[in-house]
Each structure stands twice: as structure tokens, then as C-alpha cells.
Amino acid sequence: MRHTPTFIVGLVLAGLLGLADLATGFFGVGGEGQPPLAAAVVITLLGAITLAGSWFAWRGRRGGLVAVIVTRILSGLAALPAFADDSISTANQVIIGVGLAVTVVALALIWPGLRRPAVATS
């Protein structure tokens, strides 16, 4: 897996999203307009796996990149119900929407890293 500038930006974005997920467990639990404890635990776990996967992906491990992609997709899917919940403030919905947009950009930038290099034949 080559560390192209596009790949690096995507991996950094995914890592920042993982950090944001970790922050959910520490700062955004159970209050009004915040996720319930069970959801916060899942989101925090996804963030931790994203960060670990980012480290392995940076070191060239394909499995780390797969972990980053899967956890970012699951985290994005976990955030979707917030748009149907009337107790979530508009400001939080905007933040979640921006996070989803950044997730899509990060996935688009790192996805090509899954391709295996062509084998040269002689």
C-alpha cells in the first residue's frame, strides 16, 4: 500500500473522526440531545478500533485499512438515527451531518489503498 498524499489525507481524516468518536464516550453521554450510554459505548469502541486500524494501515497492513473502512461505515450508520430524533438539537444534527460528509470524503480517499499492486510477469 503506497502512501500517496491522497491516502495520507484520508487516513488522517479517518483518525480525526476516530478521535471524535472517542470523545463521545467521555463528553457526550446521557444528557439532553446526547446519545444514550449504550450508543456512546459502541461509538467509543468504533473510534478506538479506527485509531488502532489507522496505525496498522499507516504501517502498511491491509487489515488495518479494512478495519478503518468498516468502523467508519458502521459509525456513519450509527449516526443516521439522529436525524429522525426530535430531541437532538439542530446544532448537533449539523455537526453530525458534517461528520458524515467528512466520513464519505475519508472513505473515498482511502478506499483505493485496498487495491493490490499489479504483479509483474516476465
C-alpha positions in Angstrom: 0.0 0.0 0.0 1.5 3.3 -1.1 1.4 6.4 1.0 0.2 8.8 -1.6 -0.9 12.3 -0.5 -4.5 11.4 -1.1 -4.2 8.3 1.1 -2.5 10.2 3.8 -5.2 12.9 3.9 -7.9 10.2 4.0 -6.2 8.3 6.8 -5.7 11.4 8.9 -9.3 12.4 8.4 -10.4 8.9 9.5 -8.1 9.1 12.5 -9.6 12.5 13.5 -13.1 11.0 13.2 -12.0 8.2 15.4 -10.8 10.7 18.0 -14.1 12.5 17.8 -15.9 9.1 18.4 -13.6 8.6 21.4 -14.6 12.0 22.7 -18.3 10.9 22.6 -17.7 8.4 25.3 -16.0 11.0 27.6 -18.1 14.1 27.0 -21.4 13.3 25.3 -23.3 10.7 27.3 -26.8 10.7 28.6 -27.5 14.4 28.6 -30.4 16.0 26.7 -29.7 15.7 23.0 -26.9 13.3 23.6 -26.7 9.6 22.8 -27.7 7.1 25.5 -24.9 5.2 27.3 -25.1 2.1 25.2 -24.8 4.0 21.9 -21.9 6.1 23.4 -20.1 2.9 24.3 -20.5 1.5 20.8 -19.4 4.8 19.2 -16.4 5.0 21.5 -15.4 1.4 20.7 -15.6 2.1 17.0 -13.4 5.2 17.5 -10.8 3.1 19.3 -10.8 0.5 16.6 -10.5 3.2 13.9 -7.4 4.6 15.7 -5.8 1.2 16.0 -6.6 0.4 12.4 -5.2 3.7 11.3 -1.9 2.9 13.0 -1.7 -0.5 11.3 -2.7 0.9 8.0 0.0 3.5 8.2 2.5 0.7 8.8 1.3 -0.9 5.6 -1.1 -3.5 7.0 -4.1 -4.1 4.8 -6.1 -5.5 7.7 -5.7 -2.1 9.4 -7.1 -0.3 6.4 -10.1 -2.7 6.3 -10.7 -2.1 10.0 -10.7 1.7 9.4 -13.1 1.4 6.5 -15.5 -0.9 8.3 -15.6 1.1 11.5 -16.1 4.4 9.7 -19.0 2.9 7.8 -20.6 1.5 11.0 -20.0 4.8 12.8 -21.7 6.7 10.0 -24.7 4.3 10.0 -24.9 4.6 13.8 -25.3 8.4 13.4 -28.1 8.3 10.9 -31.0 7.8 13.5 -30.1 11.2 15.0 -31.7 12.9 12.0 -35.1 11.3 12.9 -34.9 12.1 16.6 -36.6 15.3 17.7 -34.7 15.5 20.9 -31.4 16.1 19.0 -30.8 19.8 18.6 -30.4 21.3 15.2 -26.8 22.3 16.0 -25.9 18.7 16.9 -27.6 17.5 13.7 -25.5 19.9 11.7 -22.3 18.6 13.5 -23.4 15.0 12.7 -24.0 15.9 9.1 -20.6 17.5 8.7 -19.1 14.4 10.3 -20.9 12.2 7.8 -19.7 14.3 4.9 -16.1 14.1 6.2 -16.6 10.3 6.6 -17.6 10.0 3.0 -14.6 12.0 1.9 -12.2 10.0 4.0 -13.6 6.7 2.7 -13.3 7.9 -0.9 -9.6 8.9 -0.3 -8.5 5.7 1.4 -10.6 3.1 -0.5 -8.1 2.9 -3.4 -5.5 1.8 -0.9 -7.2 -1.6 -0.8 -6.1 -2.4 -4.4 -3.3 -4.8 -4.5 -0.3 -3.8 -6.7 -0.2 -5.4 -10.1 2.2 -8.4 -10.3 4.8 -8.0 -13.0 5.2 -11.0 -15.3 8.1 -11.6 -17.5 
